[in-house]
């Protein structure tokens, strides 16, 4: 085994961006260990459970290729589509094996669960890394070399279930910008991630008002017009649902909106109890 690797402290693995994890492993002659882990993932659950126990022992003995083997095993498990992969990830959490994984390696695997649309695996990795890992207790807030969090990556793929899970774990991620100043709302608009957009609108419309380093809000990007329509319709429906007094206020808002300079494309709303009116996205004066 590589002598320099043998003497490398455990914290070594926390110093590299997630994108470089596999490259580093390969450079350190750990490619065979990765491939061995991937091969073991093709077996039955009892075989995989036995392999996990063996990997755990090697990690506790500070045998560095065991990390590469665990990485390869998890990679291949993520790509399986049968119930065995979930059973295996449940055991990885139950056996406290995931918490021994370097957080940035866990980050890289979490990204792969997003791409593979495996939300249950994402939850197991996020939970397993968070429990008892002294190097980085929460990979949810970790940013890669482009400043992107797991939330940004889940938003690009429009994985609403993952976004909801992250929000339950830590709401701070909603406001974290990448290096271009883009929050999750900017990303959702740029990639037209409609399910995520509707979920984020349900949390707070104010999230969509933040500007990136180019001075643009999410409303200025690709899905901006759709977001505007959704906000306008939601606002009017909320007013109409609150009784006759608010219904009259909503009608007045619709009438006054015609005379306000719109900052975004305006929307026509047709209801059986309303005439066609023009809605501006600009908030009326108090």
C-alpha positions as CSV (number, residue, x, y, z in Angstrom):
1,X,0.0,0.0,0.0
2,X,1.1,3.6,-0.7
3,X,3.4,4.6,2.2
4,X,2.3,8.2,2.2
5,X,-1.3,7.1,2.3
6,X,-0.6,4.8,5.3
7,X,0.6,7.7,7.3
8,X,-2.2,10.1,6.3
9,X,-4.4,11.2,9.2
10,X,-8.2,10.6,9.0
11,X,-8.8,14.3,8.5
12,X,-7.1,14.1,5.1
13,X,-10.3,13.1,3.5
14,X,-12.1,16.2,4.7
15,X,-9.7,18.6,2.8
16,X,-10.8,17.9,-0.7
17,X,-13.8,19.1,-2.7
18,X,-16.5,16.4,-3.3
19,X,-15.8,16.5,-7.1
20,X,-12.2,15.3,-6.5
21,X,-12.9,12.5,-4.1
22,X,-12.8,9.7,-6.6
23,X,-9.9,11.3,-8.5
24,X,-7.9,11.4,-5.2
25,X,-8.8,7.8,-4.4
26,X,-7.6,6.7,-7.9
27,X,-4.4,8.7,-7.7
28,X,-3.7,7.0,-4.4
29,X,-3.8,3.6,-6.0
30,X,-7.2,2.9,-4.5
31,X,-9.0,2.2,-7.8
32,X,-8.9,-1.6,-7.1
33,X,-10.6,-1.0,-3.7
34,X,-13.3,1.1,-5.3
35,X,-13.9,-1.6,-7.9
36,X,-14.0,-4.3,-5.3
37,X,-16.6,-2.4,-3.4
38,X,-18.7,-2.0,-6.5
39,X,-18.5,-5.7,-7.2
40,X,-19.6,-6.6,-3.7
41,X,-22.8,-4.5,-4.2
42,X,-24.1,-6.9,-6.7
43,X,-24.6,-9.7,-4.2
44,X,-27.6,-10.5,-2.0
45,X,-28.4,-8.6,1.2
46,X,-26.7,-11.1,3.6
47,X,-23.6,-10.9,1.5
48,X,-23.7,-7.1,1.4
49,X,-24.2,-7.0,5.2
50,X,-21.2,-9.2,5.7
51,X,-19.1,-6.9,3.5
52,X,-20.3,-3.9,5.4
53,X,-19.2,-5.5,8.7
54,X,-15.8,-6.3,7.2
55,X,-15.4,-2.7,5.9
56,X,-16.3,-1.3,9.3
57,X,-13.6,-3.3,11.0
58,X,-11.0,-2.2,8.5
59,X,-12.1,1.5,8.9
60,X,-11.8,1.2,12.7
61,X,-8.3,-0.3,12.1
62,X,-7.5,2.9,10.1
63,X,-7.0,0.9,6.9
64,X,-7.5,3.7,4.3
65,X,-8.5,1.5,1.4
66,X,-11.6,0.5,3.4
67,X,-12.9,4.1,2.8
68,X,-12.5,3.5,-1.0
69,X,-14.2,0.2,-0.7
70,X,-17.1,1.7,1.2
71,X,-17.4,4.5,-1.4
72,X,-17.5,2.0,-4.3
73,X,-20.0,-0.2,-2.5
74,X,-22.4,2.8,-1.9
75,X,-21.9,4.0,-5.5
76,X,-23.1,0.7,-6.9
77,X,-25.9,0.3,-4.3
78,X,-27.3,3.6,-5.4
79,X,-27.6,2.3,-9.0
80,X,-29.6,-0.8,-8.0
81,X,-33.3,-0.5,-8.3
82,X,-34.5,-3.5,-6.2
83,X,-35.3,-3.4,-2.4
84,X,-31.9,-4.6,-1.6
85,X,-30.4,-1.2,-1.9
86,X,-32.7,0.3,0.8
87,X,-32.1,-2.6,3.1
88,X,-28.3,-2.1,2.7
89,X,-28.5,1.6,3.4
90,X,-30.7,0.9,6.4
91,X,-28.0,-1.4,7.7
92,X,-25.3,1.2,6.9
93,X,-27.0,3.6,9.3
94,X,-27.9,0.9,11.9
95,X,-24.4,-0.4,12.0
96,X,-23.0,3.2,12.4
97,X,-20.8,2.7,9.3
98,X,-21.9,5.8,7.5
99,X,-20.9,8.1,10.4
100,X,-17.3,6.8,9.9
101,X,-17.3,8.1,6.3
102,X,-15.5,11.4,5.7
103,X,-18.3,14.0,5.2
104,X,-17.1,15.2,1.8
105,X,-17.2,11.6,0.6
106,X,-20.7,11.4,1.9
107,X,-21.5,14.7,0.1
108,X,-20.3,13.1,-3.2
109,X,-22.5,10.1,-2.6
110,X,-25.5,12.2,-1.7
111,X,-25.1,14.0,-5.0
112,X,-25.3,10.6,-6.7
113,X,-28.5,9.7,-4.9
114,X,-30.0,13.0,-6.3
115,X,-29.0,12.1,-9.8
116,X,-30.3,8.6,-9.4
117,X,-33.6,9.9,-7.9
118,X,-33.1,7.8,-4.8
119,X,-34.5,10.1,-2.0
120,X,-34.5,7.3,0.6
121,X,-30.7,6.8,0.0
122,X,-30.2,10.6,0.3
123,X,-31.9,10.6,3.7
124,X,-29.9,7.7,5.0
125,X,-26.6,9.3,3.9
126,X,-27.5,12.7,5.3
127,X,-28.7,11.2,8.6
128,X,-25.8,8.7,8.9
129,X,-23.2,11.4,8.3
130,X,-24.8,13.9,10.7
131,X,-24.9,11.4,13.6
132,X,-21.7,11.5,15.5
133,X,-19.2,12.7,12.8
134,X,-16.7,15.0,14.5
135,X,-15.3,16.4,11.2
136,X,-18.4,18.0,9.8
137,X,-21.7,17.3,11.6
138,X,-24.0,18.5,8.8
139,X,-23.4,17.9,5.1
140,X,-26.6,19.8,4.3
141,X,-24.8,23.1,4.7
142,X,-21.6,22.0,3.0
143,X,-20.7,23.9,-0.2
144,X,-18.5,22.5,-3.0
145,X,-15.9,24.5,-5.0
146,X,-18.7,26.3,-6.9
147,X,-20.5,27.2,-3.7
148,X,-23.3,24.9,-4.3
149,X,-25.1,22.9,-1.6
150,X,-27.0,19.7,-1.9
151,X,-30.1,21.9,-2.0
152,X,-28.8,23.5,-5.2
153,X,-28.1,20.1,-6.8
154,X,-31.5,18.7,-5.8
155,X,-33.2,21.8,-7.2
156,X,-31.4,21.4,-10.6
157,X,-32.9,17.9,-10.8
158,X,-36.3,19.1,-9.4
159,X,-36.2,16.6,-6.6
160,X,-38.9,18.2,-4.4
161,X,-39.0,15.3,-1.9
162,X,-35.3,15.8,-1.2
163,X,-35.8,19.6,-0.8
164,X,-38.6,19.0,1.7
165,X,-36.4,16.6,3.7
166,X,-33.5,19.1,3.7
167,X,-35.9,21.9,4.8
168,X,-37.0,19.7,7.8
169,X,-33.4,19.1,8.8
170,X,-32.1,22.7,8.4
171,X,-33.9,25.7,7.0
172,X,-30.6,27.7,6.7
173,X,-29.9,26.1,3.4
174,X,-32.7,28.1,1.7
175,X,-30.7,31.3,2.0
176,X,-27.2,30.0,1.1
177,X,-26.0,31.5,-2.2
178,X,-23.5,29.9,-4.5
179,X,-20.4,31.8,-5.7
180,X,-22.6,33.6,-8.2
181,X,-25.0,34.7,-5.5
182,X,-27.7,32.3,-6.7
183,X,-30.0,30.9,-4.0
184,X,-32.3,27.9,-4.4
185,X,-34.9,30.1,-5.9
186,X,-32.6,31.4,-8.6
187,X,-31.6,27.8,-9.4
188,X,-35.2,26.6,-9.5
189,X,-36.1,29.4,-11.9
190,X,-33.0,28.9,-14.1
191,X,-33.7,25.2,-14.5
192,X,-37.5,25.5,-14.6
193,X,-37.8,23.1,-11.6
194,X,-41.6,23.6,-11.3
195,X,-42.3,21.2,-8.4
196,X,-39.5,22.8,-6.4
197,X,-40.8,26.3,-7.3
198,X,-44.3,25.6,-6.0
199,X,-42.8,24.1,-2.8
200,X,-40.6,27.1,-2.2
201,X,-43.5,29.5,-2.9
202,X,-45.4,27.6,-0.2
203,X,-42.7,28.3,2.3
204,X,-42.2,32.0,1.6
205,X,-42.7,34.3,-1.4
206,X,-40.0,36.6,0.0
207,X,-37.3,34.0,-0.9
208,X,-37.8,34.9,-4.6
209,X,-36.9,38.6,-4.0
210,X,-33.2,38.1,-3.3
211,X,-30.8,39.3,-5.9
212,X,-27.7,37.5,-7.1
213,X,-24.3,39.1,-7.9
214,X,-25.7,40.3,-11.3
215,X,-28.6,42.0,-9.5
216,X,-31.2,39.6,-10.7
217,X,-34.0,37.9,-8.7
218,X,-35.5,34.5,-9.5
219,X,-38.3,36.4,-11.3
220,X,-35.8,37.7,-13.9
221,X,-34.7,34.2,-15.0
222,X,-36.2,31.5,-17.2
223,X,-39.2,30.5,-15.1
224,X,-39.8,34.0,-13.8
225,X,-43.1,34.6,-15.7
226,X,-44.5,31.3,-14.4
227,X,-43.5,32.3,-10.8
228,X,-45.2,35.7,-11.3
229,X,-48.4,34.1,-12.4
230,X,-48.4,31.6,-9.5
231,X,-47.8,34.4,-7.0
232,X,-50.5,36.6,-8.4
233,X,-53.1,33.8,-8.5
234,X,-52.2,32.6,-5.0
235,X,-52.4,36.1,-3.6
236,X,-55.9,36.8,-5.0
237,X,-57.2,33.3,-4.0
238,X,-56.0,33.9,-0.4
239,X,-57.9,37.2,-0.3
240,X,-61.1,35.7,-1.8
241,X,-61.0,32.8,0.7
242,X,-61.2,35.1,3.7
243,X,-64.8,36.3,3.5
244,X,-66.8,39.0,1.9
245,X,-64.8,41.9,3.4
246,X,-61.5,40.5,2.0
247,X,-63.3,39.7,-1.3
248,X,-64.2,43.3,-1.7
249,X,-60.6,44.2,-0.9
250,X,-59.4,41.8,-3.5
251,X,-61.7,43.3,-6.1
252,X,-60.3,46.8,-5.2
253,X,-56.8,45.4,-5.5
254,X,-57.5,44.1,-9.0
255,X,-59.0,47.4,-10.0
256,X,-56.2,49.5,-8.6
257,X,-53.6,47.2,-10.1
258,X,-54.5,48.4,-13.6
259,X,-53.1,51.9,-12.8
260,X,-49.8,50.6,-11.2
261,X,-46.7,50.3,-13.4
262,X,-46.1,46.6,-13.6
263,X,-42.6,45.4,-12.9
264,X,-43.4,42.0,-14.5
265,X,-45.8,40.7,-17.1
266,X,-49.3,41.0,-15.9
267,X,-51.9,38.3,-15.7
268,X,-55.5,38.0,-16.6
269,X,-57.6,36.1,-14.1
270,X,-61.1,35.0,-15.0
271,X,-63.5,33.8,-12.3
272,X,-67.3,33.3,-12.6
273,X,-67.9,35.8,-9.9
274,X,-65.4,38.4,-11.3
275,X,-65.1,40.2,-14.5
276,X,-61.8,39.9,-16.3
277,X,-59.4,42.1,-14.4
278,X,-55.7,42.8,-14.7
279,X,-53.4,41.8,-11.8
280,X,-50.0,43.5,-11.1
281,X,-47.4,41.7,-9.1
282,X,-46.4,44.9,-7.4
283,X,-47.8,45.0,-3.8
284,X,-50.4,47.7,-3.3
285,X,-49.6,50.6,-1.0
286,X,-50.7,50.0,2.6
